[in-house]
Amino acid sequence: MPKPAGASVPTETNSVYLEATYFPADKKLRFFTPAPDIDMSDELLHRFWKAGFRWDNKHYVFVAPFQRSAVELLIKLCGKVGDERLA
């Protein structure tokens, strides 16, 4: 899981490529971190948990059921949610 970070952590989109996808077959949203050991602020981690995301340690990805709060968070962070079948 990405490490919670202290005050020196960069902002959530600090010039890092972020990718979010949706896969209709399992009705799941996925947020791919740039690196499995990326430092994320406590506030950002809390926003993920609150939106229904859980950390998948095997695939190094946040996963959430398709719901409005999760989609809104991903759009705010990534600008769009892509179709996983095309990724």
Buried (B, 14 or more C-beta within 10 A) or exposed (E): BBEBBEEEBEEBEEEEEBBBBBBEEEEBBBBBBEEEEBBBBEEBBEBBEEBBBEBEEEEBBBBBEBEEEBBEBBEEBBEEBBEBEEE
